[in-house]
Amino acid sequence: MSVEPARAALLGAIDAGALGFTLCEIGNGVRMITPPVAGVAAFLVLGGTLKLHSDSGDARARSGQLVLVPAGWATQLSPAGTARHDRVVDGAAIAARRQGWLVADARHDGEAAVTVAAGRVGGTTQATLSAPMVLTLATDRCARQALALLRNEVADPLAGSMALAEAMLSACIVYAVRAASSGNLLASADATAPLARAVARVVASPGADHSVDSLAQAAGMSRSTFSRHFTATYGTGPMDFVLGQRLGEAATLLRSTSLPVKAVAASVGFVSRSYFSRAFRAKFGVDPTAYRVIP
């Protein structure tokens, strides 16, 4: 399925409702198994960094990023950076009501190293999405506001918080999928397809030393064939895609860390601070320092 039909199918399903909500709290040394569900699964990281293992391999998502997983895929959730897992839990088996919330508490007598809002997009099938999508909410102001409201409800639950949380999770998914265009989308594609291998390499490490040649090699294509097929499939050139991924990652770091702007630029692959600032301003309308303090 191409990008636009995949987005339309996802948004249409969300419009039809049927989005569940489970709060997953996972401690260091714990791996949570989540069984296959009848619909696209959504995992929104509220805190920490998530490592998600699925049929297509591993994906990492920082706080403020959303992972969508195809219907029928089992997943394993754990804090990123955990070298060993002393405890493996079944997320469905441990889920229980707590203050009105459905919570899968896998903190293992400690603090949550990663907190995830999990849901299922009803009305979707295996044909809706065929490979995981990793999306960044920081690129959309409305998405950031919905995420902030969701975090507030989780931190200080009151009567009606569960309904609001589900609504905010829906809003985050809608805004993220709407914005999932040339620079931000890990497009729906067969996870073993040549182009998908190149895309996955960029998404996994935006700051790496990517080039058209290196990505073509990852896809197993000649440089010219790769560039032609990539542009036809994703509607943007390979290096424009890399630039968009780097800027999206930078936006997340500016919001979620106190790293200096120069350090953020270097971490996402920019050698020149001035070029980074120009590119960032062209995409987001403000320079990196101003972006960091926008409410």
Solvent accessible surface area in square Angstrom, and as a share of the most:
residue,aa,sasa,rsa
1,M,108,0.48
2,S,69,0.44
3,V,22,0.12
4,E,103,0.46
5,P,63,0.40
6,A,3,0.03
7,R,38,0.14
8,A,64,0.50
9,A,38,0.29
10,L,0,0.00
11,L,40,0.20
12,G,38,0.37
13,A,8,0.07
14,I,16,0.08
15,D,122,0.63
16,A,84,0.65
17,G,31,0.30
18,A,68,0.52
19,L,9,0.04
20,G,35,0.34
21,F,10,0.04
22,T,29,0.17
23,L,6,0.03
24,C,4,0.03
25,E,20,0.09
26,I,0,0.00
27,G,1,0.01
28,N,111,0.57
29,G,11,0.11
30,V,0,0.00
31,R,68,0.25
32,M,1,0.00
33,I,53,0.27
34,T,20,0.11
35,P,59,0.37
36,P,77,0.49
37,V,54,0.31
38,A,89,0.69
39,G,0,0.00
40,V,0,0.00
41,A,10,0.08
42,A,0,0.00
43,F,9,0.04
44,L,0,0.00
45,V,0,0.00
46,L,16,0.08
47,G,24,0.23
48,G,37,0.35
49,T,48,0.28
50,L,0,0.00
51,K,56,0.24
52,L,1,0.00
53,H,77,0.34
54,S,6,0.04
55,D,105,0.54
56,S,53,0.34
57,G,27,0.26
58,D,87,0.45
59,A,20,0.16
60,R,144,0.52
61,A,1,0.01
62,R,89,0.33
63,S,24,0.16
64,G,8,0.07
65,Q,15,0.07
66,L,0,0.00
67,V,1,0.00
68,L,0,0.00
69,V,0,0.00
70,P,3,0.02
71,A,5,0.04
72,G,34,0.32
73,W,46,0.16
74,A,43,0.33
75,T,3,0.02
76,Q,58,0.26
77,L,0,0.00
78,S,4,0.03
79,P,5,0.03
80,A,25,0.20
81,G,67,0.65
82,T,28,0.16
83,A,106,0.82
84,R,174,0.64
85,H,52,0.23
86,D,95,0.49
87,R,82,0.30
88,V,76,0.44
89,V,12,0.07
90,D,69,0.36
91,G,6,0.06
92,A,66,0.51
93,A,79,0.61
94,I,52,0.26
95,A,32,0.24
96,A,59,0.45
97,R,161,0.59
98,R,87,0.32
99,Q,148,0.66
100,G,48,0.46
101,W,10,0.03
102,L,51,0.25
103,V,5,0.03
104,A,1,0.01
105,D,53,0.27
106,A,0,0.00
107,R,87,0.32
108,H,87,0.39
109,D,153,0.79
110,G,39,0.37
111,E,153,0.69
112,A,37,0.29
113,A,32,0.25
114,V,1,0.00
115,T,26,0.15
116,V,0,0.00
117,A,0,0.00
118,A,13,0.10
119,G,11,0.10
120,R,89,0.33
121,V,1,0.00
122,G,3,0.03
123,G,73,0.70
124,T,8,0.05
125,T,78,0.46
126,Q,123,0.54
127,A,73,0.57
128,T,10,0.06
129,L,0,0.00
130,S,44,0.28
131,A,7,0.05
132,P,10,0.06
133,M,2,0.01
134,V,15,0.09
135,L,2,0.01
136,T,18,0.11
137,L,1,0.00
138,A,10,0.08
139,T,29,0.17
140,D,37,0.19
141,R,131,0.48
142,C,61,0.37
143,A,0,0.00
144,R,35,0.13
145,Q,85,0.38
146,A,6,0.04
147,L,11,0.06
148,A,49,0.38
149,L,93,0.46
150,L,0,0.00
151,R,84,0.31
152,N,89,0.46
153,E,34,0.15
154,V,35,0.20
155,A,88,0.68
156,D,91,0.47
157,P,35,0.22
158,L,130,0.65
159,A,110,0.85
160,G,47,0.45
161,S,3,0.02
162,M,44,0.20
163,A,73,0.56
164,L,91,0.45
165,A,0,0.00
166,E,57,0.26
167,A,48,0.38
168,M,37,0.17
169,L,0,0.00
170,S,25,0.16
171,A,25,0.19
172,C,0,0.00
173,I,0,0.00
174,V,26,0.15
175,Y,58,0.22
176,A,4,0.03
177,V,0,0.00
178,R,150,0.55
179,A,29,0.23
180,A,1,0.01
181,S,54,0.35
182,S,52,0.33
183,G,8,0.07
184,N,19,0.10
185,L,10,0.05
186,L,22,0.11
187,A,4,0.03
188,S,7,0.04
189,A,20,0.16
190,D,85,0.44
191,A,34,0.27
192,T,100,0.58
193,A,27,0.21
194,P,53,0.33
195,L,21,0.10
196,A,10,0.08
197,R,106,0.39
198,A,0,0.00
199,V,1,0.01
200,A,49,0.38
201,R,122,0.45
202,V,2,0.01
203,V,26,0.15
204,A,86,0.67
205,S,52,0.34
206,P,15,0.09
207,G,27,0.26
208,A,38,0.30
209,D,139,0.72
210,H,14,0.06
211,S,45,0.29
212,V,18,0.10
213,D,84,0.43
214,S,33,0.22
215,L,1,0.01
216,A,3,0.02
217,Q,149,0.66
218,A,18,0.14
219,A,2,0.01
220,G,65,0.62
221,M,51,0.23
222,S,64,0.41
223,R,139,0.51
224,S,76,0.49
225,T,39,0.23
226,F,0,0.00
227,S,31,0.20
228,R,143,0.52
229,H,83,0.37
230,F,1,0.01
231,T,64,0.37
232,A,89,0.69
233,T,64,0.37
234,Y,25,0.10
235,G,64,0.61
236,T,16,0.09
237,G,21,0.20
238,P,11,0.07
239,M,73,0.33
240,D,87,0.45
241,F,2,0.01
242,V,1,0.00
243,L,54,0.27
244,G,5,0.05
245,Q,19,0.09
246,R,33,0.12
247,L,4,0.02
248,G,4,0.04
249,E,19,0.09
250,A,0,0.00
251,A,0,0.00
252,T,4,0.02
253,L,12,0.06
254,L,2,0.01
255,R,79,0.29
256,S,59,0.38
257,T,51,0.29
258,S,108,0.69
259,L,72,0.36
260,P,86,0.54
261,V,14,0.08
262,K,141,0.60
263,A,37,0.28
264,V,0,0.00
265,A,2,0.02
266,A,67,0.52
267,S,63,0.41
268,V,2,0.01
269,G,26,0.25
270,F,13,0.05
271,V,159,0.92
272,S,46,0.30
273,R,109,0.40
274,S,65,0.42
275,Y,100,0.38
276,F,0,0.00
277,S,13,0.09
278,R,138,0.50
279,A,12,0.09
280,F,0,0.00
281,R,108,0.40
282,A,92,0.72
283,K,77,0.33
284,F,41,0.17
285,G,57,0.55
286,V,43,0.24
287,D,52,0.27
288,P,2,0.01
289,T,78,0.45
290,A,38,0.30
291,Y,6,0.02
292,R,64,0.23
293,V,115,0.66
294,I,43,0.22
295,P,122,0.77
